[in-house]
Amino acid sequence: MVRQLVRIAVDIMGGDYAPDEIVNGAVLAAQRGSVEIILVGPLSIICTQLSKHQVAQLPISCIGADEFVSEDESPVLALRRKSEATVNVAAKLVKTGEADAMVSMGSTGAVITSALQLLGTLEGIERPIIGGPILGFAPNTVIVDVGANVDCKPHQLLNFALIGCVFARKFLNISDPSVAMLSVGVEPAKGNNLVRKAYQLFLHSGLNFIGNIEGRDIPLGRANVVVCDGFVGNVLVKFCEGLGTTMATWLKASLAPYMPPEEINLVTTNLLSLANWADVFGGGPLLGVDGVVVIGHGSSHALEVAGAINQAKLAVETDFVNALKSELAKFPKISIPLVYSK
């Protein structure tokens, strides 16, 4: 029996290096196999970009969309004016079943807005989140949320934890993931109002909750699912990326008198891949929407784009969305005391 290719719609106009690097990465993903690429964007630009590659035998098709949302635009207002923007057209392909997943390296706000409007959230999910492993030093640690929700309520953090647990089971093969909240101390009374109130909900959640952890515990892999709001999570991701780059630069200069350049490059490249784990994956799925949507890093080049496409393929192959639906159906409805709902 011939294995069916995973159909992935790729927004070619999203990202700092669009459309060149986006198309390059999409072609690379098609060359690696197991995916059918649907490029979404202005047809003239797509044709120009594809002419640089040998694509006659590759499973690549095109869908025209002449409008796109830039990073400096308000996502909601832009998508009202540009209903046929590339990100919307890609999401519609997922909605109608013409694509199994979509990938965009463009405006995070635009991707989330489009996914919410066209795909909606799963039952039991109040807000979708962005999450996944962020450090190669702790490959079995998932951070949720890392940027989709900067202001949260306690019960929403519990929602994030449930999504993170399904991610850990499906993507990392961890049967009973441990869950912790990121705080300024391990004691239950430590943290801001959000963390302290959420702690009490987590205690009675039925999840494998191990309490609070501190930032230093993350690279040690002390928990499989680490929960925080998107403001803290995004700062954490950007800090790790900057620290990795700074350490690699320092190592190059420090090792120069003692090691050949090729050996130094090997060490620093490995360090960067461990510190900037998110760059290795290229992006991660928007968790909690009714369809597979992968948001990549705006600064992605071809390798990262191909990595994001691979993440979309994995989400489809592991049937992540239906797995999350099943878990949500089994999870008891959260009883939220009035004091926690404010």
C-alpha positions in Angstrom: 0.0 0.0 0.0 1.4 3.4 -1.0 1.7 5.8 1.9 -0.2 9.0 1.4 1.8 12.2 1.5 1.0 14.7 4.1 -0.4 17.8 2.4 1.0 21.0 3.9 0.0 24.6 2.8 3.0 27.0 3.2 2.5 30.8 3.4 5.4 32.0 1.3 5.0 35.7 2.2 5.6 35.2 6.0 9.0 35.8 7.6 11.9 38.1 7.5 13.4 36.3 4.5 10.3 35.7 2.5 9.7 34.6 -0.2 13.2 33.3 -1.0 14.0 31.3 2.1 10.4 30.1 2.6 10.3 28.6 -0.9 13.8 27.2 -0.6 12.8 25.4 2.7 9.6 24.1 1.2 11.5 22.6 -1.8 14.0 21.1 0.7 11.1 19.5 2.6 9.6 18.1 -0.6 12.9 16.6 -1.6 13.2 14.9 1.8 9.9 13.1 1.0 6.6 12.2 2.8 5.0 15.7 2.2 3.1 17.4 -0.6 3.8 21.1 -0.6 1.1 23.6 -1.5 2.7 27.0 -1.9 0.4 29.9 -1.1 1.2 33.4 -2.4 1.4 35.6 -5.5 1.7 33.2 -8.5 4.3 35.3 -10.3 6.5 35.3 -7.2 6.1 31.5 -6.7 7.0 30.8 -10.4 10.1 33.0 -10.1 11.2 31.3 -7.0 10.5 27.7 -8.3 12.5 28.5 -11.5 15.6 28.4 -9.3 15.1 24.7 -8.4 14.6 21.4 -10.1 11.0 20.7 -9.1 9.5 18.9 -12.0 9.4 15.6 -10.2 8.5 17.0 -6.8 5.0 17.1 -5.2 4.6 20.9 -5.2 1.6 22.8 -6.3 0.5 26.5 -6.0 -2.5 28.5 -4.8 -2.6 32.2 -5.7 -3.0 34.8 -3.0 -1.8 38.3 -3.7 -2.2 39.9 -0.2 -0.3 39.3 3.0 0.0 40.7 6.5 3.2 42.4 7.5 4.7 42.4 11.0 3.9 46.1 11.6 0.2 45.7 10.9 -2.6 45.1 13.4 -3.5 41.4 12.7 -7.2 41.8 13.3 -7.5 45.0 11.2 -5.3 43.7 8.4 -7.2 40.5 8.0 -10.5 42.4 7.9 -9.2 44.3 4.9 -7.3 41.4 3.4 -9.7 38.4 3.7 -7.7 36.7 1.0 -4.3 37.2 2.6 -1.9 34.3 2.3 -2.3 33.2 5.9 -6.1 33.1 5.5 -6.0 31.2 2.2 -3.6 28.6 3.8 -6.0 28.3 6.8 -9.0 27.8 4.5 -7.2 24.9 2.8 -7.0 23.2 6.2 -10.6 24.0 7.0 -11.9 22.5 3.7 -9.6 19.5 4.0 -7.6 20.4 0.9 -4.5 20.5 3.1 -3.7 18.5 6.2 -1.7 21.3 7.9 -0.4 24.9 7.3 2.9 26.5 8.1 3.7 30.2 8.3 6.8 32.1 9.4 4.9 35.3 9.4 3.2 37.5 12.0 2.3 35.3 15.0 -0.7 37.5 15.7 -2.0 37.1 12.2 -1.5 33.3 12.2 -3.3 33.0 15.5 -6.1 35.4 14.5 -6.6 33.5 11.2 -6.6 30.1 12.9 -9.1 31.2 15.5 -11.5 32.8 13.0 -11.4 30.0 10.4 -10.6 26.8 12.4 -11.8 27.7 15.9 -10.6 26.1 19.1 -11.3 22.6 20.4 -14.1 22.1 22.8 -12.7 22.8 26.3 -9.9 25.0 25.1 -10.4 28.7 26.0 -7.2 29.9 24.4 -4.7 28.3 22.0 -1.1 28.3 23.0 2.4 28.0 21.5 4.8 25.5 23.2 7.3 22.8 23.0 10.9 22.0 24.0 13.1 25.1 23.9 16.4 23.7 25.1 18.4 20.8 23.7 19.9 20.4 27.2 16.4 19.4 28.3 14.8 17.8 25.2 12.0 16.2 27.3 10.9 19.5 28.8 7.9 21.3 27.2 7.3 25.0 28.0 3.8 26.3 27.6 2.9 29.0 26.8 5.8 30.8 25.0 4.0 33.7 23.4 0.4 33.4 22.5 -1.1 34.6 25.8 0.6 37.3 27.7 -2.2 37.9 30.2 -3.8 34.8 31.8 -6.2 33.6 34.5 -5.3 30.7 36.8 -7.7 28.2 35.2 -6.2 29.0 31.8 -2.8 27.8 33.1 -4.4 24.5 34.0 -5.7 24.3 30.4 -2.2 25.0 29.1 -0.9 22.1 31.3 -3.3 19.7 29.8 -2.3 20.6 26.3 1.3 20.3 27.2 0.8 16.8 28.6 -0.8 15.7 25.4 2.2 17.2 23.5 4.6 15.4 25.7 2.8 12.1 25.1 2.4 12.4 21.4 5.7 14.1 20.4 8.1 12.9 23.1 6.5 9.5 24.0 6.3 10.3 27.7 3.4 8.3 29.1 2.9 10.2 32.4 4.5 13.6 32.1 5.4 15.5 35.2 3.9 19.0 35.4 5.3 22.0 37.2 4.7 25.8 37.3 7.5 28.2 36.7 7.8 30.5 39.7 10.3 32.5 41.7 10.5 29.8 44.4 9.5 26.2 44.9 7.3 26.9 47.9 3.5 27.1 47.2 3.3 30.6 48.7 5.9 31.9 46.3 5.1 33.7 43.0 2.6 36.4 41.9 -1.2 36.2 42.3 -1.6 34.2 39.1 0.9 31.5 40.1 -0.3 31.2 43.7 -4.0 30.9 42.8 -3.2 28.4 39.9 -1.2 26.3 42.3 -4.3 25.3 44.2 -6.1 24.3 41.0 -3.2 22.2 39.9 -3.2 20.3 43.3 -6.7 18.9 42.5 -6.3 18.6 38.7 -5.4 14.9 38.6 -2.3 15.7 36.6 1.2 14.5 37.7 1.8 17.9 39.4 5.1 18.1 41.2 4.8 21.8 42.3 6.7 24.9 41.5 10.2 25.0 39.8 12.6 27.9 39.2 14.2 29.0 36.0 17.4 27.2 36.8 15.5 23.9 37.0 14.5 24.0 33.3 17.9 23.0 31.7 18.2 20.3 34.3 15.0 18.7 33.0 13.2 18.7 36.4 9.7 18.6 34.8 8.3 17.4 31.5 5.7 20.2 31.2 6.6 23.6 32.6 3.6 26.0 32.7 3.8 29.8 32.6 2.0 32.7 30.9 3.1 33.7 27.4 4.9 36.9 28.6 7.2 34.9 30.8 7.6 32.1 28.3 8.5 34.3 25.4 11.1 36.2 27.5 12.6 32.8 28.5 12.8 31.6 24.9 14.5 34.8 23.7 16.9 34.8 26.6 18.0 31.3 25.8 18.5 32.2 22.2 20.6 35.2 23.1 22.6 33.4 25.7 23.5 30.6 23.2 24.6 33.1 20.6 26.7 35.0 23.2 28.3 31.9 24.5 29.2 30.6 21.0 30.9 33.9 20.2 32.8 33.9 23.4 33.9 30.3 22.9 35.2 31.0 19.4 37.4 33.8 20.6 38.5 31.8 23.7 39.4 28.6 21.9 41.0 30.2 18.9 44.6 29.9 20.3 44.2 26.3 21.2 42.0 24.6 18.5 41.8 24.5 14.7 38.9 26.6 13.3 37.0 23.6 12.0 36.9 22.0 15.5 35.9 25.3 17.1 33.0 25.6 14.6 31.9 22.1 15.4 31.8 22.9 19.2 30.0 26.2 18.7 27.5 24.8 16.2 26.6 22.0 18.7 26.3 24.6 21.5 23.9 26.7 19.4 21.7 23.7 18.5 21.5 22.9 22.2 20.8 26.5 23.4 18.5 27.4 20.5 16.5 24.2 20.3 13.5 26.0 18.9 15.6 27.0 15.9 16.4 23.4 15.2 12.7 22.5 15.0 12.0 25.7 13.0 8.8 26.3 14.9 6.0 24.5 16.7 2.2 23.9 16.4 -0.4 26.3 17.6 -1.9 24.1 20.3 -5.6 24.0 20.9 -7.0 25.0 17.5 -9.1 22.6 15.4 -6.5 21.9 12.8 -2.7 21.6 12.5 -1.1 25.1 12.3 2.6 25.5 12.7 4.1 28.9 13.5 7.7 29.3 12.6 10.3 31.9 13.6 10.3 35.1 11.6 14.1 34.9 11.2 14.0 31.4 9.7 16.1 30.4 6.8 15.5 27.4 4.5 16.6 24.7 7.1 14.3 26.1 9.8 11.4 26.3 7.3 12.0 22.7 6.4 12.1 21.9 10.1 8.7 23.7 10.7 7.2 21.7 7.8 8.5 18.5 9.4 6.8 19.5 12.7 3.5 19.9 10.8 4.0 16.5 9.3 4.6 14.9 12.7 1.5 16.6 14.1 -0.6 15.1 11.3 1.0 11.7 11.5 0.6 11.4 15.3 -3.0 12.6 15.0 -2.3 15.3 17.6 -5.5 17.2 17.2 -7.8 14.2 17.7 -5.6 13.0 20.6 -6.1 16.3 22.3 -9.8 16.1 21.7 -9.9 12.7 23.3 -7.9 13.9 26.3 -10.1 16.9 26.8 -13.2 14.7 26.7 -11.8 12.6 29.5 -10.6 15.5 31.6 -13.2 16.6 34.3 -14.7 20.0 33.9 -12.7 22.5 36.0 -14.7 23.9 38.9 -13.4 27.4 39.3 -14.1 29.1 42.6 -15.1 32.8 42.3 -11.8 34.0 43.7 -9.9 32.2 40.9 -12.0 33.5 38.1 -11.2 37.1 38.6 
